[in-house]
Amino acid sequence: MCGSGTMPWQEYFAAAKFLIFDQFDELLDHDTNKGMVGIDMRNTLRKYIAGEAISDSEDEEDGDAEDRKIVFLTSCLTDVNQLESRHAEDRVYGMHALYTALGIAMPAVDYNRPLAHIYGDATVAMIQWSRGLRILRDASSTHRHPSLPSWTPDWSDNQARLYMPDHNATDASRLDDSDLEALHTAQGYLRARGRLVGTVNGAGVMVFPVTSNLTILSSTAQYRNLSDPDYLRLTIERIAFLRELYHGLRNFLQTHNDSNPSEGFYDLLSLGQSSGVFQDLDLFDEWTEFITRSQAAIEQLGARSLALEWKATDPSDPNEWTDEILECTTIAAALVTQWVDRGGEMLDLTQTVITNFQDRAVIQVDCEQSFPVTVGTTFARTRAGDKVVLLKGASWPIVLRSSGMSWEFVGPAYVLGLMNGEQWHREAELDDFVLH
């Protein structure tokens, strides 16, 4: 295009949003990303306030549109943590007028109130408006303000929160008027109703690596084609984690008369969602074979020889180079140098898995219901003895920790055999869980 010209804002915004989010998001700098998040929120909120229909399809049902509105407005509060504000209170107060106009009873603006009360009341307002517990997902974060109740999201924390897609663990249950009336009778406490379905078995807790503990390939040494030893060490540890998970899952399922672990492995790594690169099942099967059996990597040109060269020139203790570490290093060498068939896609799938498993642990759950033991993933801070419950209004199981007469919220979980209402019975009596 030569010379000057103009175009309608909506067309420009739609084109920019497509290019940035669908094409170049991995190249986007942080400030530009924050700007696009802010613009996207503003445009969509403006449409909601104006009463305009927002739909991907002309045939979308009213229920679907309402659910999408709940998802968007809940997510907006999460996205606010990427925007600038001088005061932590403004993460909520900045949305006050908008949300009030949309019928959400946000707490009145009062900077003299404790932050825990402001964030707690905003959480309760979102639950009452949506008649669901979706907002609790955002309470799983690692850098939380110490004054906040465990069930309250920290919107001032701009770090990533635990990712958890919506499922149907409680058969699309919603809170009724009696639930809402008893929801928040005292500051700092949230009352929910549900059913205890299992206990976290300590022997089965595996935390996904976020930092490397390997001593091989020290950052002071120089190796051919290796510009970032820290990244490589962490990649090796993550490959080792995934291999252990797959083989453990295979052995676990075989004891339960299921000889094919691929489906369970796929569900755990994708969190039960067939989206993006996970839609290619053939690629996932190739990737699983590649990760869990190093023969595919060994056969690739240079991968084994490169791993052996790294080992030979490594000044660390040779005993650190176990057969398993060498296998994982060979796989990592093939991945990071993209010498494998469909190398770019393999690396992309590995990155997607890493994103899904960030701040997560794999758990074994001793169940209370019809099956004795199952496997799942949840927030990394879980520990042995934590309880897995189904709470009315939540679309996924929730891990809680007993604390006297009340419970500490740990995080949502993806648990095989619990995600589609298998253990939720509408007619059964529910117990009270008071969260603090």
C-alpha positions in Angstrom: 0.0 0.0 0.0 1.5 3.3 -1.1 0.6 6.7 0.3 -1.8 7.5 3.1 -5.2 6.0 3.7 -7.8 5.2 6.4 -9.8 2.2 7.3 -12.6 1.6 9.9 -11.4 0.9 13.4 -13.2 -2.4 13.7 -11.6 -3.8 10.5 -8.2 -2.6 11.7 -8.7 -4.1 15.1 -9.9 -7.5 13.8 -6.9 -7.7 11.4 -4.5 -6.7 14.1 -6.0 -9.2 16.6 -5.8 -12.0 14.0 -2.2 -11.3 13.1 -1.0 -10.8 16.7 -2.9 -13.6 18.5 -3.2 -16.2 15.7 0.0 -15.6 13.8 2.7 -13.8 15.7 1.9 -14.2 19.4 5.1 -15.9 20.1 7.0 -12.9 18.8 5.0 -10.3 20.6 6.8 -8.2 23.2 5.3 -7.8 26.6 4.1 -4.2 26.4 2.4 -4.8 23.0 0.7 -7.9 24.4 -0.7 -5.9 27.4 -1.9 -3.2 25.0 -3.8 -5.8 22.8 -5.3 -7.4 25.9 -6.5 -4.0 27.1 -8.0 -3.1 23.7 -9.7 -6.5 23.4 -11.2 -6.3 26.9 -12.5 -2.7 26.2 -14.1 -3.6 22.9 -15.9 -6.7 24.2 -17.0 -5.0 27.4 -18.4 -2.1 25.4 -20.5 -4.5 23.4 -21.8 -6.2 26.5 -22.8 -2.9 28.1 -24.4 -1.7 24.9 -26.4 -5.0 24.9 -25.0 -6.1 21.5 -25.0 -9.8 20.7 -21.6 -11.4 20.8 -21.5 -14.7 19.1 -19.3 -16.9 17.0 -22.4 -18.4 15.3 -25.8 -17.1 14.3 -27.3 -20.3 15.7 -25.7 -20.0 19.1 -28.2 -20.8 21.9 -29.0 -18.4 24.7 -27.5 -20.7 27.2 -24.2 -20.9 25.3 -24.1 -17.1 25.0 -24.7 -16.7 28.8 -21.9 -19.2 29.6 -19.5 -17.4 27.3 -20.3 -14.1 29.0 -19.5 -15.7 32.4 -16.3 -17.1 31.0 -15.3 -13.7 29.5 -16.1 -11.5 32.5 -14.4 -14.0 34.8 -11.3 -14.0 32.6 -11.3 -10.2 32.4 -10.4 -10.0 36.1 -7.6 -12.4 35.4 -6.3 -10.3 32.4 -6.4 -7.1 34.5 -3.2 -8.3 36.3 -1.3 -7.7 33.0 -2.3 -4.0 33.0 -0.7 -1.1 35.0 -2.2 0.2 38.2 -0.7 2.2 41.1 -2.8 0.6 43.8 -3.6 -3.2 44.2 -7.2 -2.2 45.0 -7.6 -0.8 41.5 -7.4 -4.3 40.0 -11.0 -4.6 41.2 -12.1 -0.9 41.5 -10.9 -0.2 37.9 -13.6 -2.6 36.8 -16.3 -1.4 39.2 -18.4 0.8 37.0 -18.3 -1.7 34.1 -19.2 -4.7 36.1 -21.9 -2.8 38.1 -23.4 -1.8 34.8 -23.5 -5.5 33.8 -25.4 -6.4 37.0 -22.4 -7.7 39.1 -22.6 -6.4 42.7 -18.9 -5.5 43.0 -17.7 -4.1 46.4 -18.2 -0.3 46.8 -15.0 1.7 46.3 -13.3 2.3 49.7 -9.6 2.4 49.9 -9.6 2.2 53.7 -10.8 -1.4 53.6 -8.2 -4.3 53.8 -7.2 -5.7 50.4 -8.3 -9.2 51.6 -11.9 -7.8 52.1 -12.0 -6.1 48.7 -10.7 -9.1 46.8 -12.9 -11.5 48.8 -16.0 -9.5 48.2 -15.3 -9.3 44.5 -14.8 -13.1 44.4 -18.2 -13.5 46.2 -19.8 -11.1 43.8 -18.6 -13.1 40.8 -19.9 -16.3 42.3 -23.3 -14.8 43.1 -23.7 -13.4 39.6 -22.5 -16.5 37.8 -24.0 -19.0 40.2 -20.8 -21.0 39.8 -17.4 -21.4 41.3 -15.4 -20.8 38.1 -13.6 -17.8 39.6 -11.9 -20.0 42.2 -9.6 -21.4 39.5 -7.7 -18.1 39.7 -6.9 -18.6 43.3 -4.2 -21.1 42.4 -1.1 -18.9 42.1 2.3 -19.1 43.6 3.1 -15.4 44.5 0.0 -14.6 46.6 -0.5 -11.7 49.0 -0.3 -13.4 52.5 -3.4 -11.7 53.8 -5.7 -13.3 51.2 -8.0 -16.3 52.0 -7.0 -19.4 50.1 -10.1 -19.2 47.9 -9.6 -15.6 46.9 -7.7 -14.8 43.6 -4.8 -12.4 44.0 -5.4 -10.0 41.1 -2.4 -8.0 41.9 -0.1 -10.9 41.1 0.9 -10.7 37.4 2.4 -14.2 37.3 0.7 -17.0 35.5 -2.1 -18.9 37.3 -2.9 -22.6 37.1 -4.5 -23.3 33.8 -7.7 -25.4 33.9 -10.3 -25.7 31.1 -13.9 -26.2 32.0 -15.3 -29.7 32.2 -18.5 -31.3 33.5 -17.5 -33.0 36.7 -20.7 -31.9 38.5 -23.1 -32.3 35.6 -23.4 -28.5 34.9 -24.6 -27.9 38.4 -25.4 -24.3 39.5 -25.8 -22.7 42.9 -29.4 -22.1 44.0 -30.8 -19.4 46.2 -30.1 -21.3 49.4 -26.5 -21.9 48.4 -26.0 -18.2 47.7 -27.6 -17.2 51.0 -25.2 -19.3 53.0 -22.2 -18.5 50.7 -20.4 -15.8 52.6 -21.7 -15.2 56.2 -18.3 -14.0 57.6 -15.3 -12.2 56.1 -12.6 -14.6 55.0 -14.9 -17.6 54.8 -16.7 -19.2 51.9 -19.3 -22.0 52.4 -19.8 -24.5 49.6 -21.7 -27.8 49.3 -20.3 -30.9 47.8 -19.1 -34.5 48.2 -15.7 -35.9 49.2 -14.6 -38.4 46.5 -10.9 -39.2 47.3 -7.6 -38.6 49.1 -4.3 -37.7 47.6 -1.9 -40.6 48.0 1.6 -39.3 48.9 3.4 -42.1 47.0 2.0 -40.8 43.8 2.8 -37.0 44.0 5.2 -36.0 41.1 5.9 -32.3 40.7 6.7 -31.1 37.1 10.2 -29.6 37.0 10.3 -25.8 36.9 14.0 -25.5 37.7 16.8 -28.0 37.0 18.6 -30.0 39.6 21.0 -31.7 37.2 24.7 -31.0 37.6 25.7 -32.1 34.1 26.3 -29.7 31.3 27.4 -26.8 33.5 26.7 -23.3 32.1 30.5 -22.5 32.3 31.4 -25.2 29.8 31.1 -24.8 26.0 29.6 -27.4 23.8 29.0 -27.6 20.1 25.5 -26.3 19.0 24.6 -25.6 22.6 24.0 -22.0 23.4 21.8 -22.4 26.5 22.9 -25.2 28.9 20.3 -24.2 31.5 17.5 -24.6 29.0 18.9 -28.0 27.9 19.2 -29.3 31.4 15.6 -28.4 32.2 14.4 -30.0 29.0 16.2 -33.2 29.9 14.6 -33.2 33.3 11.1 -32.6 31.8 11.6 -35.4 29.3 12.6 -37.7 32.2 9.4 -36.6 34.1 7.2 -37.4 31.0 8.9 -40.7 30.5 8.4 -41.7 34.1 4.8 -40.5 34.0 4.0 -42.6 30.9 5.6 -45.8 32.2 4.0 -45.3 35.6 0.6 -44.7 34.0 1.1 -47.8 31.8 1.9 -50.0 34.8 -1.0 -48.4 36.8 -3.6 -49.0 34.1 -2.4 -52.5 33.5 -3.1 -53.3 37.1 -6.7 -52.0 36.4 -7.1 -54.2 33.3 -6.4 -51.4 30.8 -3.4 -52.3 28.7 -3.4 -49.1 26.6 -2.0 -46.0 28.5 -2.1 -43.7 25.4 -5.6 -42.4 26.0 -4.9 -41.6 29.7 -1.6 -40.1 28.9 -3.2 -37.9 26.2 -6.0 -36.7 28.6 -3.5 -35.9 31.4 -1.2 -33.9 29.1 -4.0 -32.1 27.3 -6.1 -31.7 30.5 -8.9 -33.3 28.6 -9.0 -30.7 25.8 -8.6 -31.4 22.1 -7.4 -28.0 21.0 -4.5 -26.7 18.9 -1.7 -29.1 18.3 -3.4 -31.7 20.4 -6.0 -32.2 17.7 -3.4 -34.1 15.6 -3.7 -37.6 17.2 -1.2 -39.1 14.8 1.4 -36.4 15.8 0.7 -37.0 19.4 1.2 -40.8 19.0 4.5 -40.1 17.2 5.5 -37.7 19.9 4.7 -40.2 22.6 6.7 -42.9 20.9 9.5 -40.4 20.4 9.5 -39.2 24.1 9.0 -42.6 25.7 11.4 -44.7 23.6 14.6 -43.0 22.6 15.2 -45.4 19.6 13.5 -42.9 17.3 15.8 -40.2 18.5 18.9 -42.4 18.4 18.3 -43.1 14.7 18.2 -39.5 13.8 21.3 -38.1 12.2 23.7 -36.7 14.8 21.4 -36.9 17.9 23.2 -39.7 19.6 26.6 -38.6 18.6 25.9 -35.1 19.8 24.7 -36.4 23.2 27.8 -38.5 23.5 30.0 -35.5 22.6 28.3 -33.4 25.3 28.9 -36.3 27.8 32.6 -36.7 26.7 33.4 -33.0 27.2 31.4 -32.6 30.4 33.6 -31.9 33.4 30.9 -33.1 35.9 30.9 -36.5 37.7 30.5 -39.3 35.1 28.3 -41.1 37.5 25.7 -38.4 36.9 25.4 -39.8 33.3 23.0 -42.7 34.0 21.6 -44.6 31.1 18.3 -42.8 31.5 19.9 -39.4 31.6 21.8 -40.2 28.4 18.6 -41.4 26.7 16.8 -38.2 27.8 19.8 -36.1 26.6 19.6 -37.8 23.2 15.9 -37.0 22.9 16.6 -33.4 23.9 19.4 -33.1 21.4 17.1 -34.3 18.6 14.3 -32.0 19.7 16.3 -28.7 20.2 18.2 -29.2 17.0 15.1 -30.2 15.1 16.8 -33.2 13.4 13.7 -35.4 13.7 11.0 -35.8 11.1 8.3 -33.1 11.7 10.9 -31.6 14.1 9.2 -28.2 14.4 5.9 -29.8 15.3 7.5 -32.1 17.8 9.1 -29.2 19.5 5.8 -27.2 19.5 3.9 -30.1 21.0 6.6 -30.4 23.7 6.2 -26.7 24.5 2.4 -27.0 24.7 2.7 -29.9 27.2 5.2 -27.8 29.2 2.7 -24.9 29.3 -0.2 -27.1 30.4 2.0 -28.7 33.2 3.5 -25.5 34.5 3.1 -25.4 38.3 1.5 -28.8 38.3 1.8 -32.1 40.1 0.7 -35.6 39.0 -1.3 -37.3 41.8 -2.7 -40.7 42.7 -6.1 -40.5 44.3 -7.5 -43.1 46.6 -11.2 -42.9 45.8 -14.2 -43.2 48.1 -16.6 -44.3 45.3 -16.9 -47.2 42.9 -13.3 -47.4 41.8 -10.4 -47.7 44.3 -7.6 -45.6 42.8 -7.2 -43.1 39.9 -4.6 -40.6 38.6 -4.8 -36.8 37.9 -3.0 -33.5 38.0 -3.5 -30.5 40.2 -1.6 -27.5 41.6 2.0 -28.3 42.5 1.6 -27.4 46.2 -0.7 -30.4 46.8 0.6 -33.0 49.3 -0.3 -36.3 50.8 -3.6 -36.4 52.6 -5.2 -33.6 50.7 -8.8 -34.3 49.8 -10.4 -34.4 46.4 -14.0 -33.1 46.4 -16.8 -32.3 44.0 -18.3 -28.9 44.8 -21.6 -27.8 43.5 -21.1 -25.1 40.9 -17.6 -26.2 39.9 -16.9 -27.9 36.6 -13.8 -29.8 37.9 -12.8 -31.6 41.0 -11.2 -29.5 43.7 -8.3 -30.3 46.0 -8.9 -29.1 49.6 -6.7 -29.3 52.7 -8.3 -29.9 56.1 -7.5 -27.2 58.7 -9.3 -27.6 61.9 -13.0 -27.0 61.3 -12.5 -25.5 57.9 -10.7 -26.2 54.6 -7.8 -24.5 52.7 -8.3 -24.3 48.9 -5.4 -25.9 47.0 -6.6 -25.9 43.4 -8.7 -27.4 40.7 -7.8 -30.9 39.4 -8.1 -33.0 36.3 -8.7 -36.6 37.5 -9.3 -39.5 35.3 -12.8 -40.9 35.8 -14.2 -37.8 37.5 -14.4 -35.2 34.8 -17.8 -36.1 33.1 -20.1 -36.4 36.1 -19.3 -40.1 36.7 -19.3 -39.6 40.5 -21.8 -36.8 40.7 -25.4 -37.7 41.7 -27.9 -34.9 41.8 -30.2 -36.7 44.2 -27.5 -37.5 46.7 -27.1 -35.5 49.9 -24.2 -33.0 50.0 -21.9 -32.0 52.8 -20.8 -28.5 53.8 -17.3 -27.3 53.2 -16.2 -24.0 54.8 -13.2 -22.6 53.0 -10.9 -20.0 54.8 
